[in-house]
Amino acid sequence: MNPWAVIATGSVIAGYAAVSRRLSSTCVSGPMVFVSCGLAIGPLWLDLIDRAHDAELARALLESALALVLFTGAASIRRRDLRRERSLPSRLLAVGLPLTMAIGWLVAWAVLPGLSGWELAVVAIILAPTDAALGEQAVSNSRVPAQVRHGLSVESGLNDGIVLPFFLLALAAAGGGEHGEQGPLAAFFLALVASSAIGLTAGWLGARVLRWSALRRWSTESWRQILILAVPATAYALCVVIDGSGFIGAWTAGLAFGSVLRTKTPAGQAATTEEHIHREVEFSDRLGEFLAALSFVLFGGLILGPALQHADGRMVLYAVLSLTVIRMVPVVIALWGTGLRAPTVAYIGWFGPRGLASVVFGLIAFEEGLPGTELLSGVVAVTVALSVYLHGASAVFLGSRYGSWYTDALRHSPDLREGRTGP
């Protein structure tokens, strides 16, 4: 990579870090800054990076970032959050997510002629998972009810892992790369069954070793954090060895890892508290944020910049529909009968940003050489770009407005559904 591109990227990330607290109350988000930096150093302006020379580095960085985000996101999920009757994240994942993929596929049929049925399915699946980081202020605003903030965070932490098997199946059926030789069913088995088994085993073993070492005080806290990083890396590599999905391996490893860490400890030994778990994985979270920042820079320069040179009305139309109708209709259906008020449903429906998972899945699909690669890649790039700027710019304002509505509504209706934590 051009050294000047590295200098520019490092300077922008350091600059944002220096003023991040001040910017957190404005309409300027981190992803907006990083994508803009990528556009500036890409082919549209300074031309310091290009896909031909930096493709391998970009893919390695993007995949590393997503694998780590999948692991840490899954590790932070508590099983009881999904077992509750009428649980908000359960409804969004079990009802809203499949509907999002189905409606996205149907809309793509009408808006994106020229793509095959499986390529249309690939587009819909790529743009189904959400990324809470793009609207961070919307899920961190303390005035927003905890149930809503928690629901959006859990949805974002799990939906990218859930769509992975469907993405790989659709990609294989569309004739993509190495999986085309195996066939869709073989690719699906390796991705879902074999990779899940590897990930669950790696996560379970890693967590058991961590607990055993920590309870006996045989390890320092800093090296325990390094141990945590080794778990998704090992799971990912093992899945690649068997031609499975490293992402599913990392995601399921996170599920097992977090579950084991939260199990009760024997009598007389210190319990593994939520605070302790958070402290142990904090380094992995911070590293994931840094890699995600670099990924958005590369997205702006290597993916979005070239896509904008060939963008057309179809891409923009589908992007707008993806962020509105395709997201909001499934949310309304999923939350029907919960008793949540219309402003809450609208808030949840709007804050379904498309981010890192969509970028990485789109890059994988692009490199598989499908017949409609250029259109497919362009749709994904434009949709993610619109999401970065629209969700980032609206998070503070809408979070404040919705928080004010909730405070006023709770004053008049103390039994407001949004204020409850149970069913």
Backbone torsions as a table, in degrees:
resi	resn	phi	psi	omega
1	MET	NA	144.2	178.1
2	ASN	-56.9	127.5	-179.4
3	PRO	-56.7	-33.3	-179.7
4	TRP	-67.8	-30.3	176.0
5	ALA	-67.1	-40.2	178.0
6	VAL	-64.6	-42.4	179.4
7	ILE	-62.2	-45.9	-179.7
8	ALA	-63.3	-43.8	-179.2
9	THR	-64.6	-46.8	179.2
10	GLY	-61.4	-40.2	-179.4
11	SER	-65.7	-41.1	-179.5
12	VAL	-67.5	-44.1	179.5
13	ILE	-64.3	-42.5	178.3
14	ALA	-64.6	-40.6	178.9
15	GLY	-63.7	-42.5	178.6
16	TYR	-65.2	-41.1	179.6
17	ALA	-59.7	-36.7	-176.9
18	ALA	-68.1	-27.3	-177.1
19	VAL	-121.1	18.7	-173.8
20	SER	-60.6	-37.7	-179.2
21	ARG	-67.2	-40.2	178.2
22	ARG	-66.6	-38.3	-178.2
23	LEU	-74.9	-18.3	-176.5
24	SER	-64.8	-19.1	179.0
25	SER	-102.6	12.6	179.9
26	THR	-114.9	-177.7	179.4
27	CYS	-87.4	10.4	-179.6
28	VAL	-104.6	116.4	179.8
29	SER	-102.5	165.0	178.3
30	GLY	-59.5	-51.4	179.2
31	PRO	-56.6	-34.9	177.2
32	MET	-61.4	-44.4	-180.0
33	VAL	-64.6	-44.6	-175.1
34	PHE	-70.9	-40.1	177.0
35	VAL	-65.1	-40.2	178.0
36	SER	-62.5	-39.2	176.1
37	CYS	-61.4	-43.5	179.0
38	GLY	-61.8	-42.0	177.7
39	LEU	-61.7	-38.2	-178.0
40	ALA	-67.4	-38.9	-176.6
41	ILE	-92.5	-0.5	179.7
42	GLY	-87.6	-167.9	-173.8
43	PRO	-67.3	-17.1	-179.0
44	LEU	-73.8	-20.1	-176.7
45	TRP	-137.3	-85.3	-173.3
46	LEU	-80.4	-22.0	177.4
47	ASP	57.3	45.5	179.3
48	LEU	-89.2	-19.2	176.9
49	ILE	-134.1	151.7	175.3
50	ASP	-151.2	155.8	-174.0
51	ARG	-64.1	-32.7	-176.5
52	ALA	-63.6	-39.2	-175.7
53	HIS	-94.9	-27.1	-171.6
54	ASP	-114.2	15.8	-174.8
55	ALA	-63.6	-45.4	-176.8
56	GLU	-64.7	-42.8	178.2
57	LEU	-63.0	-42.4	-179.1
58	ALA	-62.1	-46.4	-178.1
59	ARG	-65.0	-42.6	180.0
60	ALA	-60.6	-43.2	-178.7
61	LEU	-68.8	-44.6	-179.3
62	LEU	-63.3	-43.2	-179.3
63	GLU	-68.8	-37.3	177.1
64	SER	-63.8	-43.5	179.4
65	ALA	-61.7	-46.4	-177.9
66	LEU	-66.6	-41.8	179.5
67	ALA	-59.8	-42.2	-179.9
68	LEU	-69.5	-40.6	178.3
69	VAL	-65.2	-40.4	176.9
70	LEU	-60.8	-44.0	-178.4
71	PHE	-65.0	-52.3	-176.5
72	THR	-67.5	-36.1	178.1
73	GLY	-64.6	-44.5	179.7
74	ALA	-68.3	-36.9	-178.8
75	ALA	-65.6	-24.3	-177.1
76	SER	-85.7	-7.8	-176.9
77	ILE	-83.7	131.7	175.8
78	ARG	-96.6	135.1	-176.3
79	ARG	-60.8	-33.3	-177.3
80	ARG	-67.4	-20.6	178.3
81	ASP	-67.7	-24.3	-178.1
82	LEU	-101.0	-9.3	-178.7
83	ARG	-91.4	-15.0	-178.5
84	ARG	-64.5	138.8	176.9
85	GLU	-63.8	138.5	179.1
86	ARG	60.4	28.1	179.1
87	SER	-63.4	133.7	-178.8
88	LEU	-60.1	-52.0	179.2
89	PRO	-63.1	-33.6	178.8
90	SER	-63.1	-42.0	178.5
91	ARG	-66.0	-42.1	-179.6
92	LEU	-64.6	-35.0	-177.7
93	LEU	-84.4	-41.6	-174.6
94	ALA	-82.0	-29.9	-178.4
95	VAL	-111.7	-51.8	-175.1
96	GLY	-64.7	-42.4	-176.2
97	LEU	-66.3	-49.1	176.8
98	PRO	-60.6	-38.6	178.3
99	LEU	-65.4	-36.5	177.8
100	THR	-61.7	-43.7	178.3
101	MET	-66.0	-41.4	-177.8
102	ALA	-67.8	-46.9	-179.6
103	ILE	-68.0	-37.2	176.7
104	GLY	-61.0	-37.0	178.1
105	TRP	-67.9	-43.5	179.9
106	LEU	-64.7	-43.0	179.0
107	VAL	-65.4	-38.0	178.9
108	ALA	-62.0	-34.9	176.7
109	TRP	-56.0	-40.8	-175.8
110	ALA	-82.1	-33.2	-171.1
111	VAL	-96.7	-27.3	-172.8
112	LEU	-119.5	63.1	177.4
113	PRO	-64.3	147.6	-179.5
114	GLY	109.7	-18.6	176.4
115	LEU	-95.6	148.3	177.3
116	SER	-72.6	168.1	-179.7
117	GLY	-59.0	-41.5	179.5
118	TRP	-71.9	-33.8	175.7
119	GLU	-65.7	-37.6	175.7
120	LEU	-63.8	-38.5	176.9
121	ALA	-64.5	-38.7	177.5
122	VAL	-59.7	-45.0	178.9
123	VAL	-59.3	-49.2	-177.8
124	ALA	-61.2	-40.4	-178.2
125	ILE	-71.8	-40.6	179.6
126	ILE	-58.6	-37.5	-174.9
127	LEU	-96.1	14.0	178.4
128	ALA	-84.1	-43.0	-176.8
129	PRO	-70.0	150.8	-179.3
130	THR	-107.5	164.2	-178.4
131	ASP	-137.0	101.2	-175.9
132	ALA	-62.1	-21.9	-177.9
133	ALA	-63.0	-25.9	-178.6
134	LEU	-74.0	-22.7	175.2
135	GLY	-124.8	48.7	-171.6
136	GLU	-55.9	-40.2	-178.7
137	GLN	-64.8	-24.7	-179.6
138	ALA	-72.3	-26.6	-178.9
139	VAL	-107.7	0.2	177.8
140	SER	-111.8	-7.2	179.5
141	ASN	-68.1	117.0	-175.4
142	SER	-67.2	-15.8	179.3
143	ARG	-79.7	-18.8	175.7
144	VAL	-76.7	134.8	-178.3
145	PRO	-53.3	140.2	-176.6
146	ALA	-57.8	-36.4	-179.2
147	GLN	-60.3	-40.0	-178.8
148	VAL	-71.9	-46.4	179.8
149	ARG	-60.8	-44.4	-178.6
150	HIS	-66.2	-41.8	-179.5
151	GLY	-61.2	-43.5	179.2
152	LEU	-66.0	-37.7	-179.4
153	SER	-68.4	-44.3	179.8
154	VAL	-65.9	-42.1	177.5
155	GLU	-56.8	-46.5	-179.3
156	SER	-65.6	-34.7	-178.1
157	GLY	-72.4	-22.0	-174.7
158	LEU	-113.0	-27.6	-169.8
159	ASN	-69.5	-29.7	178.3
160	ASP	-66.3	-36.0	176.7
161	GLY	-70.9	-35.5	-179.0
162	ILE	-67.0	-36.6	-176.7
163	VAL	-79.4	-13.8	-175.3
164	LEU	-55.6	-48.8	179.7
165	PRO	-60.5	-38.2	179.7
166	PHE	-68.4	-36.3	176.5
167	PHE	-63.0	-47.0	-178.8
168	LEU	-65.8	-37.7	177.8
169	LEU	-64.5	-47.5	-179.9
170	ALA	-64.3	-39.1	179.9
171	LEU	-65.0	-42.3	178.6
172	ALA	-65.8	-41.1	179.7
173	ALA	-67.1	-28.3	178.6
174	ALA	-77.8	-6.0	177.4
175	GLY	95.6	26.0	-175.9
176	GLY	-80.5	122.3	165.3
177	GLY	41.7	-137.5	-171.8
178	GLU	-63.7	-30.1	-178.8
179	HIS	-71.6	-20.7	177.4
180	GLY	-64.5	-31.0	178.6
181	GLU	-72.3	-33.8	-179.1
182	GLN	-76.9	-31.2	-172.9
183	GLY	95.2	152.6	-176.3
184	PRO	-58.0	-42.8	-176.4
185	LEU	-68.2	-40.8	178.3
186	ALA	-65.2	-42.4	178.6
187	ALA	-63.2	-40.6	179.8
188	PHE	-64.3	-41.4	179.7
189	PHE	-63.5	-48.0	-179.4
190	LEU	-62.7	-38.5	-178.1
191	ALA	-73.1	-46.3	-172.7
192	LEU	-86.3	-50.7	-172.9
193	VAL	-82.9	-58.3	-175.7
194	ALA	-65.5	-45.5	-178.7
195	SER	-66.9	-37.5	177.6
196	SER	-63.6	-42.2	179.2
197	ALA	-61.9	-43.4	178.4
198	ILE	-63.3	-45.8	-178.7
199	GLY	-63.4	-45.0	179.6
200	LEU	-62.0	-40.9	179.6
201	THR	-66.0	-45.6	-180.0
202	ALA	-63.5	-42.0	179.5
203	GLY	-65.7	-41.3	179.5
204	TRP	-64.6	-47.7	-179.9
205	LEU	-63.6	-43.6	-179.4
206	GLY	-61.0	-43.6	179.8
207	ALA	-67.7	-39.2	178.8
208	ARG	-63.5	-43.4	178.2
209	VAL	-63.2	-41.7	179.9
210	LEU	-62.6	-46.7	179.1
211	ARG	-63.7	-45.1	-179.5
212	TRP	-59.3	-44.7	-178.3
213	SER	-69.6	-42.6	-177.5
214	ALA	-67.4	-41.4	-178.0
215	LEU	-66.2	-28.1	178.6
216	ARG	-94.6	0.7	-179.5
217	ARG	56.2	39.3	178.3
218	TRP	-89.9	-9.7	-176.6
219	SER	-130.4	154.3	174.9
220	THR	-86.8	159.2	-178.5
221	GLU	-63.1	-37.5	-178.7
222	SER	-64.8	-40.6	179.9
223	TRP	-75.7	-25.3	173.3
224	ARG	-65.3	-33.8	176.7
225	GLN	-68.2	-34.8	174.9
226	ILE	-67.6	-39.0	177.9
227	LEU	-58.3	-41.2	179.8
228	ILE	-60.9	-41.6	179.2
229	LEU	-63.2	-32.2	-178.6
230	ALA	-68.9	-23.9	-177.1
231	VAL	-66.0	-56.0	179.1
232	PRO	-65.4	-33.2	179.2
233	ALA	-63.2	-44.0	180.0
234	THR	-67.6	-44.8	179.6
235	ALA	-60.8	-43.2	179.8
236	TYR	-60.7	-48.4	-176.8
237	ALA	-64.9	-39.9	179.5
238	LEU	-63.3	-38.8	178.9
239	CYS	-68.1	-36.3	177.4
240	VAL	-64.2	-37.9	-179.6
241	VAL	-58.9	-36.7	-178.1
242	ILE	-94.0	10.7	-177.7
243	ASP	64.2	31.1	175.1
244	GLY	-94.2	-153.2	-179.9
245	SER	-111.1	112.9	177.2
246	GLY	-63.6	-30.2	-179.8
247	PHE	-68.5	-42.6	176.9
248	ILE	-65.3	-37.3	176.5
249	GLY	-60.9	-44.8	179.8
250	ALA	-66.3	-39.6	-178.2
251	TRP	-67.4	-48.6	179.4
252	THR	-68.3	-30.5	174.3
253	ALA	-62.1	-39.7	177.7
254	GLY	-64.5	-41.1	177.9
255	LEU	-59.8	-48.2	-179.0
256	ALA	-67.8	-40.6	-177.7
257	PHE	-60.9	-50.0	180.0
258	GLY	-64.9	-38.0	-179.5
259	SER	-64.7	-43.7	-179.7
260	VAL	-66.9	-40.0	-179.3
261	LEU	-63.9	-26.4	-177.9
262	ARG	-90.9	-2.2	178.2
263	THR	-70.2	152.1	-177.9
264	LYS	-65.8	143.4	178.4
265	THR	-90.9	158.5	178.8
266	PRO	-59.0	155.1	179.8
267	ALA	-56.7	138.2	178.7
268	GLY	90.7	-7.5	179.1
269	GLN	-110.6	153.5	-176.5
270	ALA	-65.0	136.7	179.0
271	ALA	-73.9	151.1	175.7
272	THR	-88.3	98.0	-175.8
273	THR	-84.2	166.8	176.9
274	GLU	-61.0	-38.0	179.4
275	GLU	-65.0	-39.0	179.7
276	HIS	-66.5	-43.4	178.7
277	ILE	-61.4	-44.6	-179.7
278	HIS	-60.8	-40.3	-179.6
279	ARG	-66.0	-37.8	-178.6
280	GLU	-67.6	-38.5	-176.2
281	VAL	-95.2	3.9	-176.0
282	GLU	-61.6	-40.4	-180.0
283	PHE	-62.8	-42.0	178.2
284	SER	-62.9	-39.2	177.4
285	ASP	-61.5	-45.5	-177.9
286	ARG	-66.7	-40.3	177.6
287	LEU	-63.9	-39.9	177.2
288	GLY	-61.1	-39.8	178.5
289	GLU	-64.7	-40.2	179.5
290	PHE	-65.7	-45.3	178.4
291	LEU	-64.4	-35.8	177.6
292	ALA	-65.3	-38.6	177.5
293	ALA	-61.6	-46.0	176.8
294	LEU	-61.7	-36.7	-178.7
295	SER	-65.2	-39.0	179.1
296	PHE	-69.0	-32.4	174.5
297	VAL	-63.7	-48.0	179.4
298	LEU	-64.9	-35.7	176.0
299	PHE	-60.2	-45.9	179.9
300	GLY	-62.5	-41.0	-175.4
301	GLY	-84.0	-41.5	-171.8
302	LEU	-97.3	-22.3	-175.7
303	ILE	-115.0	-54.0	-176.6
304	LEU	-68.6	-44.6	-178.9
305	GLY	-54.9	-55.7	177.5
306	PRO	-61.0	-35.5	-179.3
307	ALA	-65.7	-37.6	-179.8
308	LEU	-65.8	-25.9	178.5
309	GLN	-69.1	-20.3	-178.6
310	HIS	-123.5	15.2	-177.0
311	ALA	-68.9	146.6	176.3
312	ASP	-136.3	-179.3	-175.4
313	GLY	-62.6	-32.8	179.9
314	ARG	-61.9	-41.9	-179.5
315	MET	-63.8	-45.0	-178.6
316	VAL	-65.9	-42.4	-179.6
317	LEU	-61.8	-46.7	-179.8
318	TYR	-65.5	-37.3	179.0
319	ALA	-61.0	-44.9	179.6
320	VAL	-64.0	-44.6	179.3
321	LEU	-65.2	-35.1	179.5
322	SER	-63.6	-39.0	-178.1
323	LEU	-82.3	-12.7	-177.8
324	THR	-117.2	-87.1	-173.3
325	VAL	-58.4	-49.0	-174.1
326	ILE	-65.5	-29.1	176.8
327	ARG	-88.3	-44.3	-168.8
328	MET	-76.3	-39.0	179.8
329	VAL	-60.7	-48.5	176.3
330	PRO	-59.8	-35.6	178.8
331	VAL	-65.0	-43.7	178.2
332	VAL	-59.8	-45.2	-179.9
333	ILE	-65.6	-42.9	-177.7
334	ALA	-64.3	-34.2	-175.1
335	LEU	-97.1	5.5	179.1
336	TRP	-63.0	130.5	177.9
337	GLY	87.6	1.2	179.6
338	THR	-82.7	-17.1	-176.8
339	GLY	87.4	2.3	177.7
340	LEU	-71.9	140.9	-178.1
341	ARG	-73.6	161.2	-177.8
342	ALA	-57.0	-43.0	178.3
343	PRO	-59.9	-34.5	178.8
344	THR	-68.3	-45.8	179.1
345	VAL	-62.1	-41.3	178.7
346	ALA	-64.6	-39.6	180.0
347	TYR	-63.6	-47.1	179.0
348	ILE	-64.6	-39.5	179.7
349	GLY	-64.7	-37.9	-178.7
350	TRP	-73.4	-42.4	-175.5
351	PHE	-86.5	71.3	170.5
352	GLY	-126.2	63.3	-174.9
353	PRO	-64.2	150.2	174.8
354	ARG	-104.9	128.7	-173.3
355	GLY	-140.9	-125.2	-168.5
356	LEU	-59.7	-44.2	-178.6
357	ALA	-60.7	-43.8	179.4
358	SER	-63.8	-38.3	178.8
359	VAL	-62.6	-47.7	-177.0
360	VAL	-68.1	-44.8	178.1
361	PHE	-61.2	-39.9	178.3
362	GLY	-64.0	-38.9	178.4
363	LEU	-65.8	-40.9	178.2
364	ILE	-62.2	-45.0	179.2
365	ALA	-63.2	-38.4	179.3
366	PHE	-62.0	-41.9	-176.3
367	GLU	-77.8	-9.4	176.9
368	GLU	-78.8	-10.9	175.4
369	GLY	69.9	39.5	176.7
370	LEU	-67.2	155.3	-178.8
371	PRO	-55.7	-38.5	-178.5
372	GLY	-99.6	33.1	-173.7
373	THR	-57.1	-46.0	-174.8
374	GLU	-63.0	-45.0	178.7
375	LEU	-66.6	-44.1	-179.5
376	LEU	-59.9	-48.7	-179.3
377	SER	-63.8	-38.6	179.9
378	GLY	-65.5	-41.2	179.1
379	VAL	-62.2	-45.7	179.9
380	VAL	-62.6	-45.2	-177.5
381	ALA	-63.3	-45.8	-178.3
382	VAL	-66.6	-39.9	180.0
383	THR	-63.7	-47.5	179.4
384	VAL	-63.1	-40.7	179.7
385	ALA	-62.2	-46.7	177.1
386	LEU	-59.7	-40.7	179.7
387	SER	-64.1	-43.7	180.0
388	VAL	-55.7	-47.7	-174.7
389	TYR	-81.5	-42.0	-177.1
390	LEU	-72.2	-47.0	179.4
391	HIS	-70.6	-37.9	178.2
392	GLY	-64.5	-42.5	-177.6
393	ALA	-72.4	-28.1	-174.9
394	SER	-95.7	-9.4	-171.8
395	ALA	-61.4	-48.7	-177.2
396	VAL	-66.5	-47.7	-176.8
397	PHE	-63.4	-50.6	-177.5
398	LEU	-70.6	-33.0	176.1
399	GLY	-62.4	-41.0	178.6
400	SER	-67.3	-43.6	-179.2
401	ARG	-65.7	-44.0	180.0
402	TYR	-67.1	-39.3	177.5
403	GLY	-61.1	-39.5	177.9
404	SER	-65.7	-42.3	177.8
405	TRP	-61.4	-43.1	-177.8
406	TYR	-64.0	-43.0	179.3
407	THR	-60.7	-44.1	-180.0
408	ASP	-68.2	-42.9	-179.5
409	ALA	-65.4	-36.7	179.8
410	LEU	-68.1	-31.8	178.8
411	ARG	-66.6	-35.6	-179.5
412	HIS	-88.8	-24.5	-179.1
413	SER	-133.9	85.8	-177.1
414	PRO	-59.5	-23.6	-179.5
415	ASP	-93.1	22.9	-179.3
416	LEU	-53.4	131.9	-176.8
417	ARG	-57.7	-36.2	-178.6
418	GLU	-62.0	-23.8	-177.1
419	GLY	-86.1	-6.7	-178.9
420	ARG	-88.6	151.8	176.3
421	THR	-105.5	-14.5	178.9
422	GLY	-108.3	-172.8	-179.0
423	PRO	-71.1	NA	NA
